[in-house]
Amino acid sequence: MDISKLTHGAKVVLGAAIAYFIVLIPHWQDYRGFGLSGWHGIGILCGLLVIVLIAWQAIRLANINIEVGVTPSMITAVLAVLLLFFTVIKFLVANEFRTFWSWLGLALSIAIVVGAWMNMKAMGESITEMGSSMKAAAGSAAAAAKAATDKSSDDAAAAPGPAAPAAPTAPAAPTAHAAETVEEHGDAAEAPPAEGEQPPQTPA
């Protein structure tokens, strides 16, 4: 990873984000030795955002291209603004027994936004272009979702229905051999008894 590939603004973002992550560990509120760190409450969201921001800068350093419909500097700016927004909320909610670390965290979140703005300027981009790019990306995502839904509906309509039950088969006709067997049994029943044999007695 060659950090010289980053703009000055991106370097500010990366350095301030790492410092912000460290600042979340100490107590942002403290009362006689008992306090809450920056990871408490909405600070958890701030911590997750700064981790994503650091990971995004690492991806850029590794020259990994991820197509999301907007430029890398715009993604950095969005993450930086979100981090500042939730840090301000954290700062205002935790308004009792503030420590030096809470003020430092707020200052670092502002520095991250300034670095992201510097990075966009270095890349020749503006806030207006970022809004247009985000709208275009949202439109493309909506169109892709609609196309996927339509395709699923078409596949379901084209699927074959259940097969009709087979018609019952007629019983097979008796064969010639079966007919001859029946006739032989009939002749044997009608033949007279042999000499010396008694005819069968008919019951009264």
C-alpha angles and dihedrals in degrees: 000000000000110000090192087076089070122086120244089257092052090050090053090050093050095046095045092046092054090048090048091053090054092046091057090069101067123068115285088187123034134174118180093328096318116102152131126258126224089264092070122107115333087000087083088067090048090053093050091049093051090048090053090047093052091046090050092054089049090053090053091049090052091053092237111157117213117183110216101147096261134071122267092246090055091052089051090051093050092050091047093051092048091050091051091047095053093040090057089050090049091049094050095044093048092054098141126082093357117186133208089265094064091054090047091050091053091049092049092051089054090049090052091054091048090050091050090051091049089050092053091049091051089052091050095247132132140200090255092055090048091055092049092048092050092050090050091049091049090049092050092049091050092049092049091050091049092049091051091050092049091049091052090051092049092049091051091050093048094050112112118252125238115294118255116252115262118255115253114260121239118245113264118257116252113267126237091252091056091050092051090050091053092049092050090053090050093050092048090054093050097045115111118248117267122255112287094020121115117232114243114272116246112223114245 
